[in-house]
């Protein structure tokens, strides 16, 4: 069975965290936090395979610059305990090659997150240790031509997490099926992800 993982986390000031720092670390870049004046430099970080900022249709184009996006996200929050970003950590199937893994992660981010109105910063990591995965850092406010609007509380519902888990299972398995078909992999050698727990699958 191919490995399934989709974990949703929040990044907030109450935890002493910064969305700018989180974005710099995941992308392996150097970004200055304009609110605090701190420069977060992770340019020497290894294992960042590919990254891209994806935007909803009406979002400002300047947000394709990671620094612009996350500094604006920080400025939009004024409270000391504000939630700054939501992060999705997904395990990418080892059965896919690097290009296929990137397309799989990007398609999930576009379909399940950006089309719901989030800005999504997608970073794929692979250090060659058998654990390819993606970090998708998303904004918590709706995006429009003038910048950030209000918080979207629907994105905090438990039912949304269940939907995202189901959508990632479907997206990963569709990518696996296409790869298997291209390679003419025998049916008995094909593996797919399953979001259910071992108990739900009747396994010890």
N, C-alpha and C positions, 0 to 999 in steps of 0.2 A: 504494500500500500504506500503510495506517495505521501509525503508529509504534508499535513494541513496545519496552518496557523494563520489566524487573523486576530490581532490584539488591538484594542482601542485604548489610547491613553490621553490624558489632558496635560497641557503644559500651562502653568499658572504662576502668578507672582506670589501667591500664598506659599508656594513651595520654594520661593527664592530663585525662580527660573526666568529665563528670557527666551522669547521666540527667536530673536536674532541669533543668540548663541546656539540654540538648537538647530537652526537652519544652517549656520556656518559649519557646525560639527558634522551634520549629516551629509552636506555637499562637499566637505573637504575644502572650504574656501576661507578667505579672510574678509570679515564683514564688521564694520564699525557700528556699534549700538549708539545711535544719536541721542537717545534718552539718557543714557548713563555715561556716555563718552568712552566706554570700554571697547577696545578692538579685539574681536574674537578671531584668532588666527589658527586655522586647522589645515593650512595648505600642505603640510607634510603628512597628513593623514593618508594611510594606505587603504586600499580596498574599495574605494568609490569607483564603481564601474561606469556609471552614467547618471546624469541628473537633468531635470528640466522643470520649469515652472509652467503649469497649465492654468489657463484662465477661462472663466465664463465669458460669454459673448460680449456682455456690456461692461466688463471690467476695464480699467485704464491699461493701455498697452505698456506703459512704463513699469508696471508690476512684473513684467517678464524678467526684469532685473531683480534678483533675489534680495538684494539689499533694500531696494525701494519698497518691495512688498512687505517685508517683515518689519522694517522701521515704521511704515504706515500702520501696520497692524498694532504695533506697540503704542503709537500715538493715539489710536482710536480708543484705547483703554485707559481710564483715569483712576480707577480704584486700586488700592494696594493689594487686593486679593483677586484681581481680574484673571479670568481664564483667557489666555492669549492665543492658544492654538490647540488643535486636536491632532493626534498622531495615530496613524494606522501602520502597524508592523505586520508584514505578510511574508510567509515562507514561499520562495519561488521554487517550482519543481526542478529538481536536479536533472530530470529526464529531458529538459529543454536546453538548447544552447543559449549563449549569451544574448544573441539578438532576439530569440523567441521569448526569453524571460523578460527582456525590456518591453517588448510589444505587449506581453501579457499584463505586466504591471501598469503600463501606461493606459491600456484600454480599460482596465478596471477603474483607474483613477478618473478617466474621462467620463465613463458611463455612470459610475456609481456615486461620484463625488462632485466633479465639476458641473455635470448636467443638473445637479441639485442646487447649484449656486455657489459652491465653494471655490476658492483658489487653492490649487493643490501643487505642492512642491515635492516632486517624485525623485527619490534617490535610490538607486540600486547598488547594493554592496555585495562584493564577492571577493574573499581573500584566499580562495582556493582551498578552503578547509571543509568543503562539502556542505556549507550552510549559506547558499545564496539567498538573499532576502531583500525586501524593499522597505524603506521608511517613506511614508507619504504624510507630509506635514500640511495640515489644512487650516484655513481661517475659520473663525467662529461666527463671523458676521456676514450678512449678505453683501455682495459686491455690485456696484452700479457705476455709471459713467462718472459720477462725482466722487467716488471713493466708497468707503464702508458705510453701510446702513446699520440697522438694528441686529441684535443677536437673533439667531434662528433657533428657538427652543426645541423645535421638532427634532433637530439633530442630536439632542441630548436623550431622547427617549430610548428605553431599552429595546423597544420593538425595532428601532432603526439599526441597532447593533446586530440583531437577529437577521435583518434584511441584508446588511452588508456581508455578514458571514455566508449567507446563502448565495449572494451574488458573486462573491469571490470563489466559492466552490464551483459554480457554473462556469465562470470565466476561465479558471485554471484548467478545468476538465475539457473545455472547448479547445483551448490551446494545446493540451496534451493530445487530444484526438487528431487535430490537424497535423501535428508533428508525427504521430504514429502513422497516419495515412501517407504522408510524404515519404517516410522511410520504409513503408510496407512492413511495419513491425507485426509479427504474428499476434493474434488475439491473446494467446496465453501468456505473452510477455508484456502486455499493456497494464499499466497501473494508473489509478486515478485517485484524486484526493477525496476525503469524506469528512465533512464537518462534524459528524455525530461523534459522541463520546464512545469509549469502549463498551460501557454499560448499555447505551442505546443500540449498539451493534451486536449485543449479545456475546461480547468477548470478556475473558477474564481480565 
